[in-house]
């Protein structure tokens, strides 16, 4: 019901990018540009300044943005209140998940949620933890699920379940027969790391720091952007790594990797994050409640707000 041109303008103005807006709205960039041009023609003024591949709001654009935010917010509130009366749960829900969660945890959660609420259109965006937190902050996703602690007081952070990280090596590695290992025992070997911004990397770094060691002292020989790549490198005998126990079921069953518990155990939270002040549509409320029940079913740590 809300004017499509206004919705497109609001998204571009919020992200300050035609490309990101097109991706967020699932439109082509020319279609986004056309909608903005139509709105500018309607007001007979430019709403964006475009210079050196960057855009910014003009004075008129800032006025339109302020009103658009209120109009779209009111529309969402109206829609939500009516849906509560009718019992309908519909709309688009955009979920962001960090890499490990997206690959190994969230498919079952989203599948079960979709079965219960078939009229909700789910969209999933995948990045590392830093990327997902930025998406939540910029309102590019409604809810994020990440694998490292989040320290932003403008975000609600609820721990859903806990995950153990394990030292992994190839079956013929000299550590392969150990049941446990100390942090300092990792340092002599070539180390396969996750990329900067990865929640896994941050947790490992903090764990080492708490034991008077430095992540930079590891003999990092390779960095990868996914757990699968890390596991493949370790299977090939290129080094050792530390990775989520969640990701290892197949390799441990086939015997292509050995998993060794660290002493003390390396535990991290998997958390749901969303904006503290964000207006929550019915679909988002239902997802948060459903996710909490899902976490309880896992018999893991229950939601605890920061």
C-alpha positions as CSV (number, residue, x, y, z in Angstrom):
1,X,0.0,0.0,0.0
2,X,2.8,2.4,0.8
3,X,4.0,4.3,-2.3
4,X,6.6,2.1,-4.0
5,X,8.6,5.1,-5.0
6,X,8.8,6.2,-1.4
7,X,9.9,2.7,-0.3
8,X,12.6,2.6,-2.9
9,X,13.8,6.1,-2.0
10,X,13.8,5.3,1.7
11,X,16.0,2.2,1.1
12,X,18.5,4.1,-1.1
13,X,18.6,7.0,1.4
14,X,19.2,4.6,4.3
15,X,22.0,2.6,2.6
16,X,23.3,5.5,0.4
17,X,23.8,3.1,-2.4
18,X,21.7,2.2,-5.4
19,X,23.5,-1.1,-5.7
20,X,22.8,-2.1,-2.1
21,X,19.3,-0.9,-2.3
22,X,18.6,-2.9,-5.4
23,X,20.0,-6.0,-3.7
24,X,17.9,-5.3,-0.6
25,X,14.7,-4.8,-2.6
26,X,15.4,-7.6,-5.0
27,X,15.2,-5.2,-7.9
28,X,17.6,-4.4,-10.8
29,X,19.6,-1.2,-10.4
30,X,18.0,0.4,-13.4
31,X,14.6,-0.2,-11.9
32,X,15.7,1.5,-8.6
33,X,17.1,4.4,-10.6
34,X,13.8,4.7,-12.5
35,X,11.8,4.9,-9.3
36,X,14.0,7.6,-7.9
37,X,13.9,9.6,-11.1
38,X,10.1,9.4,-11.0
39,X,10.0,10.7,-7.4
40,X,12.4,13.5,-8.3
41,X,10.2,14.5,-11.2
42,X,7.2,14.5,-8.9
43,X,8.9,16.9,-6.5
44,X,10.6,18.7,-9.4
45,X,13.9,18.7,-7.5
46,X,16.9,16.5,-7.0
47,X,16.8,14.3,-3.9
48,X,20.4,12.9,-4.2
49,X,23.7,14.5,-5.1
50,X,25.8,12.1,-7.1
51,X,29.6,12.7,-7.2
52,X,32.6,10.4,-7.7
53,X,30.5,7.2,-7.4
54,X,29.1,8.4,-4.1
55,X,25.6,9.7,-3.3
56,X,24.3,11.9,-0.5
57,X,21.0,13.5,0.3
58,X,20.2,17.0,-0.8
59,X,18.4,19.3,1.6
60,X,15.1,18.3,-0.1
61,X,16.1,14.6,0.1
62,X,16.7,15.0,3.9
63,X,13.2,16.3,4.2
64,X,11.7,13.5,2.2
65,X,13.7,10.9,4.1
66,X,12.4,12.2,7.5
67,X,8.8,12.0,6.3
68,X,9.3,8.7,4.5
69,X,10.6,7.2,7.7
70,X,7.5,8.2,9.6
71,X,5.1,7.2,6.8
72,X,6.6,3.8,6.4
73,X,6.8,3.3,10.2
74,X,3.1,4.2,10.6
75,X,2.2,1.9,7.7
76,X,4.1,-1.0,9.3
77,X,2.4,-0.3,12.7
78,X,-1.1,-0.3,11.1
79,X,-0.3,-3.5,9.2
80,X,0.9,-5.2,12.3
81,X,-2.1,-4.2,14.4
82,X,-4.5,-5.4,11.8
83,X,-2.6,-8.7,11.4
84,X,-2.8,-9.3,15.2
85,X,-6.6,-9.0,14.9
86,X,-6.9,-11.3,12.0
87,X,-4.2,-13.7,13.1
88,X,-2.3,-13.5,9.8
89,X,1.4,-13.8,9.8
90,X,2.7,-12.7,6.5
91,X,5.4,-10.4,5.0
92,X,9.1,-10.5,4.2
93,X,11.6,-11.4,6.9
94,X,15.3,-10.9,6.2
95,X,17.6,-13.0,8.3
96,X,21.4,-12.5,8.4
97,X,23.6,-15.4,9.5
98,X,27.4,-15.7,10.0
99,X,29.0,-18.4,7.9
100,X,29.2,-21.4,10.2
101,X,25.6,-20.8,11.4
102,X,24.3,-20.4,7.9
103,X,25.9,-23.6,6.7
104,X,25.3,-25.9,9.6
105,X,22.6,-24.6,12.0
106,X,20.1,-22.2,10.4
107,X,18.7,-24.4,7.5
108,X,16.7,-26.6,9.9
109,X,15.5,-23.6,11.9
110,X,14.3,-21.7,8.8
111,X,12.8,-24.9,7.3
112,X,10.7,-25.5,10.4
113,X,9.7,-21.9,10.7
114,X,8.6,-21.9,7.0
115,X,6.4,-24.9,7.6
116,X,4.6,-23.2,10.5
117,X,4.3,-19.9,8.7
118,X,4.2,-20.6,5.0
119,X,3.0,-17.1,4.1
120,X,6.2,-15.4,5.4
121,X,8.8,-14.9,2.7
122,X,12.2,-15.6,4.2
123,X,15.4,-14.1,2.8
124,X,18.8,-15.1,4.1
125,X,22.0,-13.1,3.9
126,X,25.3,-14.7,4.8
127,X,28.5,-12.9,5.8
128,X,31.0,-13.2,8.7
129,X,30.1,-11.9,12.1
130,X,31.3,-8.4,11.6
131,X,29.4,-8.2,8.3
132,X,26.1,-9.4,9.9
133,X,26.4,-7.0,12.8
134,X,26.8,-4.1,10.3
135,X,23.8,-5.3,8.4
136,X,21.7,-5.3,11.6
137,X,23.0,-1.8,12.5
138,X,22.2,-0.5,9.0
139,X,18.8,-2.2,9.0
140,X,19.7,-4.4,6.0
141,X,18.4,-7.4,7.9
142,X,15.7,-7.7,10.5
143,X,17.5,-10.3,12.7
144,X,21.1,-11.5,12.7
145,X,22.5,-14.7,14.1
146,X,26.2,-14.6,14.9
147,X,28.9,-16.7,16.4
148,X,30.9,-14.2,18.5
149,X,30.2,-11.8,21.3
150,X,28.6,-8.5,20.2
151,X,29.3,-5.3,22.1
152,X,26.8,-2.7,20.8
153,X,24.4,-1.2,23.4
154,X,22.0,-0.3,20.6
155,X,21.4,-3.9,19.8
156,X,19.6,-6.6,21.7
157,X,21.8,-9.6,22.0
158,X,20.3,-12.9,23.2
159,X,22.4,-16.0,23.6
160,X,20.7,-18.9,21.9
161,X,23.0,-21.9,22.4
162,X,26.7,-22.5,23.0
163,X,29.2,-24.1,20.7
164,X,32.6,-25.8,21.4
165,X,35.6,-25.1,19.2
166,X,38.0,-28.0,18.7
167,X,41.6,-28.3,17.5
168,X,41.6,-30.3,14.3
169,X,44.4,-32.1,12.5
170,X,44.9,-34.8,9.9
171,X,44.9,-38.5,11.1
172,X,48.6,-38.9,10.7
173,X,49.5,-35.7,12.6
174,X,51.6,-36.1,15.7
175,X,48.8,-34.6,17.8
176,X,46.2,-36.9,16.3
177,X,46.1,-39.3,19.2
178,X,45.7,-36.7,22.0
179,X,42.4,-36.3,23.7
180,X,43.1,-32.8,24.9
181,X,45.6,-30.0,24.1
182,X,46.8,-26.8,25.6
183,X,46.8,-23.5,23.7
184,X,50.6,-23.4,23.6
185,X,50.7,-26.8,21.9
186,X,49.1,-25.2,18.8
187,X,51.8,-22.6,18.3
188,X,54.6,-24.8,16.8
189,X,52.5,-26.0,13.8
190,X,51.3,-24.3,10.6
191,X,47.9,-22.8,11.4
192,X,45.0,-22.5,9.0
193,X,42.9,-19.5,10.0
194,X,39.5,-17.9,9.2
195,X,39.5,-14.4,7.7
196,X,39.6,-11.1,9.5
197,X,36.0,-10.3,10.8
198,X,35.2,-14.0,11.4
199,X,33.5,-14.7,14.7
200,X,35.5,-17.9,15.0
201,X,38.8,-16.0,14.6
202,X,37.8,-13.4,17.2
203,X,36.9,-16.1,19.7
204,X,40.2,-17.9,19.1
205,X,42.1,-14.7,19.5
206,X,40.4,-13.9,22.8
207,X,41.0,-17.4,24.1
208,X,44.7,-17.2,23.4
209,X,44.9,-13.7,24.9
210,X,43.3,-14.8,28.1
211,X,46.2,-17.3,28.4
212,X,48.9,-14.8,27.8
213,X,49.4,-15.8,24.2
214,X,49.0,-13.8,21.0
215,X,47.0,-14.8,17.9
216,X,49.8,-13.2,15.9
217,X,52.3,-15.6,17.3
218,X,50.5,-18.5,15.5
219,X,52.3,-19.7,12.4
220,X,49.3,-18.7,10.1
221,X,50.0,-20.0,6.6
222,X,46.6,-19.6,5.1
223,X,43.3,-17.8,5.7
224,X,39.9,-18.9,4.3
225,X,36.4,-17.5,4.4
226,X,34.5,-20.7,5.2
227,X,34.8,-23.7,7.5
228,X,34.7,-26.1,4.5
229,X,37.9,-24.6,3.0
230,X,39.6,-24.7,6.4
231,X,38.8,-28.4,6.8
232,X,39.9,-29.2,3.3
233,X,43.3,-27.6,4.0
234,X,43.7,-29.5,7.2
235,X,42.7,-32.8,5.6
236,X,45.4,-32.2,3.0
237,X,48.0,-32.0,5.8
238,X,48.7,-28.3,5.4
239,X,48.4,-27.5,9.0
240,X,46.1,-27.5,12.1
241,X,43.2,-25.3,12.9
242,X,40.5,-24.6,15.4
243,X,36.9,-24.9,14.3
244,X,33.4,-25.4,15.5
245,X,32.4,-28.9,16.6
246,X,29.1,-28.3,14.8
247,X,30.9,-28.5,11.4
248,X,32.8,-31.8,12.0
249,X,30.2,-34.6,11.9
250,X,31.0,-35.8,8.4
251,X,34.8,-35.7,8.7
252,X,34.8,-37.5,12.1
253,X,32.5,-40.2,10.8
254,X,34.7,-40.7,7.7
255,X,37.9,-40.5,9.7
256,X,39.5,-37.8,7.6
257,X,40.1,-35.5,10.5
258,X,40.9,-35.8,14.2
259,X,39.2,-33.4,16.7
260,X,41.0,-32.6,20.0
261,X,39.4,-30.8,22.9
262,X,41.3,-27.8,24.2
263,X,42.1,-27.5,27.9
264,X,40.2,-25.6,29.2
265,X,37.4,-26.0,26.6
266,X,36.9,-23.2,24.1
267,X,33.2,-22.3,24.3
268,X,31.4,-19.5,22.5
269,X,27.8,-18.3,22.2
270,X,25.7,-18.3,19.1
271,X,23.5,-15.2,19.5
272,X,20.5,-13.6,18.0
273,X,20.9,-9.8,17.5
274,X,18.4,-7.1,16.4
275,X,18.0,-3.4,16.8
276,X,16.8,-2.3,20.3
277,X,14.5,0.4,18.9
278,X,13.4,-1.4,15.8
279,X,9.7,-1.7,15.2
280,X,8.9,-5.4,15.2
281,X,6.5,-6.7,12.6
282,X,4.4,-9.7,13.5
283,X,6.6,-12.0,11.4
284,X,9.7,-10.9,13.3
285,X,8.0,-11.4,16.7
286,X,6.9,-14.8,15.7
287,X,10.4,-15.7,14.4
288,X,12.1,-14.5,17.7
289,X,9.6,-16.6,19.7
290,X,10.0,-19.6,17.4
291,X,13.9,-19.3,17.6
292,X,13.8,-19.2,21.4
293,X,11.7,-22.4,21.5
294,X,14.1,-24.0,19.0
295,X,17.0,-23.2,21.3
296,X,15.2,-24.6,24.3
297,X,14.6,-27.8,22.3
298,X,18.4,-28.0,21.8
299,X,18.6,-28.2,25.6
300,X,21.4,-25.5,25.4
301,X,21.8,-22.1,27.0
302,X,18.5,-20.2,27.1
303,X,18.1,-16.7,25.8
304,X,19.7,-14.2,28.1
305,X,19.6,-10.5,27.2
306,X,22.8,-8.5,27.4
